[in-house]
Amino acid sequence: MRVIESRCVVPVPVEVAFAVSQTTGETRKRWDPFIRRQYFVDGATAPGKGVRTFTVQRFGFRMESEYVSYNPPSNVGMKMTKGSWFFERLAGGWKFTPVAEEPDSTLAVWRYNFACRPAWLAPLAERIGAFVLQRDMDRRIRGFARGCEDPVVLAASR
């Protein structure tokens, strides 16, 4: 199983950083370059442990995910329950901690783990997947950092 990680410091308190990370709809699309469309399934209207979402990625890939943890304002974790034939497993967690040296700043650490299939192709596929996912995750966390400075996103996250 491969693990990739991105991190950044954003100039907002932990509660605000977490709230920005959980925005939905057009607000989410202002900062998150990964998402073309995303919505809750099974009648859910807000994130929480056990809640599932359906996501269409910017290139059209689709997946269903489930929140496996939801602990505002410190962390959130999800796992793919349905998705691409390419991934045997895909999961991730986002963690938010205050930066002691910078009041009202937050360290955001995003970590994903995944395994590819078929097994005979996994060693090569996971190297390629790590490169592609790392680039995408880095782009995504930079978008999150911009969202933490965007007045429209900040207003919607309150």
N, C-alpha and C positions, 0 to 999 in steps of 0.2 A: 504494500500500500504506500502510495506517495503522499507527502504532506507539503503544502506550500503556504507561505505566509506573507502578508503585507502589513505595514504599520505606518501610522502618521500621528502627528500631534495637531489637534484642532483647537482654535481659540474660544472654546465654549465649555461650560461646566459639564460634568458627566451626564447629568439628567437631560440636558439639551442634546448632547451628542447621541445618546441612546434614542431620544425621541426622533431626531432627524433620521436615524438609521431605520426607523420603523414607519416612516411616512409611506403613503400609498398614492395611487392614481397619478394625476398630472404632476403633483408635487414631487413624487418619487422620480418621475421621468425627467424632472429638471436637473437632478444631480446624478442619477444612476444610468450610465451608458449601457449597462447590461440588459436592461429591461425594455422590451417593446410593449408588452402587456402583462399585467399581473392582477390576479384577483383571488379572494378567499373562496373556498369551496365548502359544500355542505351547509350553507346558510350562515357561516361565521361572518362577523362584521368587524372583528378586531383580532390582532395577533394574541397568541397564548399557547401554552403547552398543549399539544395534541391537535392544534388547528392546522389545517392543510391549505396550501396555496397552489394555484396553477400559474405557471410563468411561461411566457413566450420570450425567448432570448432575441437579441437584435438581429441575428441571422436566421431566425425562424425555428431554432431548436425549442422543443417543448419539454417541460417536466412538471411533475407534481412533487411538492415537498411538504414535509411535516415539521412543525416546531417540536423539537425534543426537549428543549429547555427555554424558559422565558423568565428572566430575572431582572426586571428593570431596577436600577439603571446600569447594572454591571455587565450582563451578558445575555446572549441569545444563541441558540444552536438549532440547526435544521439538518434534516437528511432527505435525500431524494427517495421517493417511494415509487415513482414511475418516471421513465425518461428514456434517454438515448440508449440504443443497443450497445453503444461504445462503453458505457460505464456499468461495471458490475455494482459498484457502490460509489456514492458521492455524498459527502457531509461537510458541514462547516460550522464554525462558531465565530462570533464577533464578541470581543471583550473590550470594555471601556473602563479605564482607571484614571483617577486624578493625577496630574503632574505636580508633584510637590514644589518644584522650583518655579513653576509658572501658575500662579493662582488663576482659577477659572479656565484652565486648559485641561484637555483630556488626551490621553494616549489611547488610540484605537488600534487594536490588533485583530486582524482577520486571519483565520487559519482554516484551510480546507484540506480534506483528505479524500483520496479516491483510489479506486482500483479499476482497471480496464479489463475488457474481455474481447475476444476469446483468450483463454489462458496461454495458448501458444504464441499469441501476438502481444501479450501484456507487457513484457519487458521493453519492447520498442515503443509500443503505444503509450505507456506511462511516461517515458522520457519525453515524447512529443507532447503528450497531454500536459505534463508539468510546465513545459515551455509556454504553451498556448494559454493555459489557465493562469499562470503567473502573470503574463502580460495583461490578460483581461482583468485579473484581480487588482493589479497595480493601477490600471486605468480607472477601475471602479472606485478604489479608495481615494484616488485623486479627485474624482467627482464628488465623493462624500465630503472631502475637505472643502471643496468649493461650496457645496450645499450648506455647510456649517457657517459660511459667511454670506449666504444669499438671503436677503431680507424676506423674500417671498417664502422660501423654505422654512426659515426660522419662525415666521409668523404662523405658518400652517402646522408646525410641530408643537406649538404650545397648546 
